[in-house]
Amino acid sequence: MEFHQVIRLKSGKECILQNGSEQDGSDLLSIFLLTHEQTDYLASYPDESTMTEEDEAAFLKEKTLSPDEIEILARIDGTVVASAGIWRIGKKDKVRHRAEFGISVSKDYWGLGIGRALTKACIECARKAGYTQLELEAVAENERAINLYESEGFVEYGRNPKGFQSRHTGWQELVLMRLEL
Ligand SMILES: CC(C)(COP(=O)(O)OP(=O)(O)OC[C@H]1O[C@@H](n2cnc3c(N)ncnc32)[C@H](O)[C@@H]1OP(=O)(O)O)[C@@H](O)C(=O)NCCC(=O)NCCS
């Protein structure tokens, strides 16, 4: 899928949201490794990543060509500071209405409105792709993310008390959320 939007951040700076393309492989790898280092709320650690720049380029090419999946990059002055995407849960009839949403913003750029803009963009893309349910899982103590999701209409439908095992803090409870599109 393709997406393009220019937004004005709370800082006054311009930020471009655009689907990543093949030439953005190295930028996507860098922002992935950075955000996974900066927070313990994501699903893996940077040293567990096996993706290369070429893998990321192929991933972005595939998402851009896809009719129902997307990875959007947020750029400020040419630098990628965040990414977010939606992906299909399955192709079988019983689950084809469901998509998963994921997002991460570099810590230096939190609180400027990038997370909300990317969330809205992904919701719009999910609707366009024809899904009727968008889903996510968030660490229960990740208040910033949960506030954002609730304010965009996501509703909690359950919890997994031992969803993640953090290297630093032990068990992390996951809040399961869904949005009807
Ligand atoms: C969660 C995350 C995506 C939010 O991105 P962001 O760019 O900081 O979000 P925004 O600036 O658009 O703020 C969105 C909302 O978050 C909430 N929020 C922001 N700062 C907050 C804080 N200090 N405490 C609680 N909620 C907060 C508010 O609801 C805010 O909306 P408002 O500014 O209109 O009141 C970002 O912090 C992030 O990438 N964190 C690390 C990775 C992660 O946790 N990803 C989600 C995994 S489920």
The ligand as an ORCA input file, in Angstrom:
! r2SCAN-3c Opt
* xyz 0 1
  C       3.895      4.959     22.417
  C       4.495      5.883     21.358
  C       4.285      5.278     19.984
  C       3.803      7.249     21.418
  O       4.372      8.061     20.413
  P       4.493      9.657     20.574
  O       4.994     10.199     19.306
  O       5.249      9.969     21.808
  O       2.942     10.015     20.776
  P       2.227     11.442     20.598
  O       3.199     12.548     20.829
  O       1.472     11.433     19.329
  O       1.213     11.389     21.827
  C       0.098     10.561     21.711
  C      -0.583     10.390     23.038
  O       0.213      9.612     23.910
  C      -0.193      9.927     25.239
  N       0.955     10.424     25.993
  C       1.966     11.189     25.542
  N       2.840     11.413     26.548
  C       2.367     10.768     27.634
  C       2.834     10.592     28.948
  N       3.979     11.155     29.377
  N       2.095      9.852     29.807
  C       0.953      9.267     29.389
  N       0.464      9.398     28.135
  C       1.168     10.134     27.265
  C      -1.223     11.012     25.149
  O      -2.506     10.411     25.082
  C      -0.860     11.635     23.824
  O      -1.892     12.342     23.243
  P      -2.014     13.949     23.459
  O      -0.660     14.540     23.264
  O      -2.984     14.336     22.401
  O      -2.495     14.110     24.846
  C       6.021      6.125     21.639
  O       6.163      6.586     22.951
  C       6.888      4.898     21.430
  O       7.265      4.586     20.313
  N       7.259      4.211     22.529
  C       8.190      3.101     22.456
  C       7.724      1.947     21.622
  C       6.355      1.513     22.044
  O       6.032      1.496     23.227
  N       5.549      1.144     21.054
  C       4.218      0.655     21.296
  C       4.248     -0.785     21.622
  S       2.593     -1.382     21.957
*
